[in-house]
Amino acid sequence: MRSSCELTGGGEMMNQRRQIKNFWLNPAYQGKYIGSLVASSLIVMVAFGFVFNLIVHENIEIVASITSMPEAAQKEIYSELNRLVVYLAIAGLVFLATVAGIGLVFSHRSAGPLFNVKAICRQIINGDLNARINLRPEDEFRDVAEFINASFDKIMFPNSKCLLLLDDTSPEPVSFPIERLRASLAEGRLKPTSLVKDPLNPDAPPQTLDDVLKKYS
């Protein structure tokens, strides 16, 4: 029988793997994104290392020719230089790993929404017509997701009155059918105090979602 420590350790490893898998949603896209960042950084590092090494060696040779530096002293300098190159190479590897990690995080902000869009579209194809794309404020393609949601709503509720949802996380107000707003309120995705506005009456002040839904109940 395995001890509780072994079980705990195994659970932590599974959680870590799950977290990595959640970030690695689209290997083809994210691999290209991270690969381009790492390749660009590597080219800059190699170019810098070549120029640095060339300048240092030339300066050592110039100093040696002017001051008649002993050969032993030159060897000592070259030895120190080689150690410095090793340290720089290690630092470069750490830097590349950091760039890859940053690339993974930023690529997830675009790969995650695309994964979400595909999953929701698959749900709708399979018959779940109430499924809608729900992205986080920091995700990319929020405007695209809202456009797709609005398109689905227009198809499902062609004759429904639409209201503008004044959401601070959106760059501009988005139009939703009343039926969709009522469903979102019931699902807890919206609050009764969320502000909406009639697009056909732009001069009217915003109203709470709860007040508007009572009028159309």
C-alpha positions in Angstrom: 0.0 0.0 0.0 1.4 3.4 -1.0 1.9 6.0 1.7 -0.1 9.2 1.9 3.1 11.2 1.0 3.4 9.2 -2.3 -0.3 9.8 -3.1 0.0 13.5 -2.3 3.1 13.8 -4.5 1.4 11.9 -7.3 -1.6 14.2 -7.1 0.6 17.3 -7.3 2.4 15.9 -10.3 -0.9 15.3 -12.0 -2.1 18.8 -11.2 1.1 20.2 -12.7 0.7 18.2 -15.8 -2.9 19.2 -16.1 -1.9 22.9 -15.8 0.8 22.5 -18.5 -1.7 20.8 -20.7 -4.3 23.6 -20.2 -1.7 26.0 -21.5 -0.6 23.8 -24.4 -3.9 23.8 -26.2 -2.8 24.2 -29.8 0.7 22.7 -30.3 1.0 23.7 -34.0 0.1 27.3 -33.4 1.8 27.8 -30.1 4.9 25.9 -31.3 5.3 28.3 -34.2 4.7 31.3 -31.9 7.3 30.2 -29.3 9.7 28.9 -31.9 9.8 32.3 -33.7 10.5 34.0 -30.4 13.2 31.6 -29.4 14.8 31.6 -32.9 14.9 35.4 -33.0 16.4 35.6 -29.5 19.0 32.9 -30.4 20.0 34.8 -33.5 20.6 38.0 -31.5 22.5 36.1 -28.8 24.8 34.3 -31.4 25.5 37.6 -33.2 26.2 39.4 -29.9 28.5 36.5 -28.8 30.4 36.5 -32.1 31.0 40.3 -32.0 31.9 40.2 -28.3 34.4 37.4 -28.8 35.9 39.0 -31.8 36.4 42.4 -30.1 37.9 40.9 -26.9 40.4 38.7 -28.8 41.5 41.6 -31.0 42.0 43.8 -28.0 44.1 41.1 -26.2 46.3 40.7 -29.3 46.7 44.5 -29.6 47.7 44.8 -25.9 50.0 41.9 -26.1 51.8 43.3 -29.2 52.2 46.7 -27.5 53.2 45.7 -24.0 55.1 42.4 -24.9 52.7 40.5 -22.6 54.2 37.2 -21.5 52.6 34.1 -23.1 51.6 32.7 -19.7 49.7 35.9 -19.0 48.0 35.6 -22.4 46.9 32.0 -21.6 45.5 33.1 -18.3 43.5 35.8 -19.9 42.2 33.4 -22.6 41.3 30.9 -19.8 39.3 33.5 -18.0 37.7 34.5 -21.2 36.6 30.9 -21.9 35.1 30.7 -18.4 33.2 33.9 -19.1 31.9 32.4 -22.4 30.6 29.4 -20.5 28.8 31.6 -18.0 27.3 33.6 -20.8 26.2 30.5 -22.5 24.4 29.3 -19.3 22.8 32.7 -18.9 21.7 32.5 -22.6 20.0 29.2 -22.0 18.2 30.5 -19.0 17.2 33.5 -21.1 15.9 31.3 -23.9 13.9 29.2 -21.4 12.4 32.4 -20.0 11.5 33.6 -23.5 9.9 30.2 -24.2 7.8 30.5 -21.0 6.7 34.0 -21.8 5.8 32.9 -25.3 3.7 30.0 -23.8 1.8 32.4 -21.6 1.1 35.0 -24.3 0.3 32.4 -27.0 -2.2 30.8 -24.6 -4.1 34.1 -24.6 -4.9 33.6 -28.2 -4.9 29.8 -28.5 -7.2 29.5 -25.5 -10.0 31.7 -27.1 -9.7 29.8 -30.4 -10.0 26.5 -28.5 -13.1 27.9 -26.7 -14.6 29.1 -30.0 -14.2 25.7 -31.6 -15.6 23.9 -28.6 -18.7 26.2 -28.5 -19.3 25.9 -32.3 -19.1 22.1 -31.9 -21.7 22.2 -29.1 -24.0 24.3 -31.3 -23.6 21.9 -34.2 -24.5 19.0 -31.9 -27.7 20.7 -30.9 -26.9 22.9 -27.9 -28.3 26.2 -29.4 -27.9 28.1 -26.1 -24.2 27.6 -25.9 -22.2 30.9 -26.2 -18.6 31.9 -26.2 -17.5 33.3 -22.9 -13.9 34.7 -22.8 -12.0 36.3 -20.0 -11.2 40.1 -20.1 -7.5 39.4 -20.7 -8.1 37.0 -23.6 -7.6 38.0 -27.3 -10.4 38.0 -29.9 -13.1 39.1 -27.5 -14.6 41.3 -30.2 -14.7 38.3 -32.6 -16.4 36.1 -29.9 -19.0 38.8 -29.3 -19.6 39.1 -33.0 -20.1 35.3 -33.3 -22.4 35.3 -30.3 -24.5 38.1 -31.8 -24.7 36.3 -35.1 -26.0 33.1 -33.3 -28.5 35.3 -31.4 -29.7 36.9 -34.6 -30.3 33.6 -36.2 -32.1 32.1 -33.1 -34.2 35.3 -32.3 -34.7 37.1 -35.6 -37.7 39.1 -34.4 -36.5 39.8 -30.9 -35.9 43.3 -29.5 -32.2 43.9 -29.0 -30.5 45.9 -26.2 -27.0 47.2 -25.9 -25.2 45.7 -22.9 -22.9 48.3 -21.3 -20.1 46.0 -20.2 -16.8 47.6 -18.9 -14.8 44.6 -20.2 -15.9 45.2 -23.9 -14.4 47.9 -26.0 -17.9 49.0 -27.2 -21.5 48.1 -26.3 -22.7 44.8 -27.7 -26.3 44.2 -28.9 -28.1 41.2 -27.5 -31.7 39.9 -27.9 -33.8 40.2 -24.7 -34.2 36.4 -24.6 -30.4 36.0 -24.6 -30.0 38.6 -21.8 -32.7 36.8 -19.7 -31.0 33.5 -20.2 -27.6 35.0 -19.2 -29.1 36.5 -16.1 -30.6 33.1 -15.1 -27.2 31.4 -15.7 -25.5 34.0 -13.4 -23.4 35.4 -16.2 -25.0 38.8 -15.8 -26.2 40.7 -12.7 -29.7 42.3 -12.3 -27.8 45.6 -11.9 -26.1 45.3 -15.3 -26.8 48.4 -17.4 -28.4 48.1 -20.8 -29.6 50.7 -23.3 -32.1 50.8 -26.2 -30.1 51.3 -29.4 -33.2 52.9 -31.1 -33.3 55.5 -28.4 -29.7 56.7 -27.9 -30.7 59.8 -25.9 -32.4 57.7 -23.2 -30.4 57.0 -20.0 -29.2 53.4 -19.3 -31.4 51.1 -17.3 -30.7 48.1 -15.2 -31.3 44.8 -16.8 -33.8 43.8 -14.1 -36.0 46.8 -14.8 -36.0 46.3 -18.5 -36.8 42.6 -18.3 -39.7 43.4 -16.0 -41.2 45.6 -18.8 -40.9 42.8 -21.4 -41.9 39.9 -19.1 
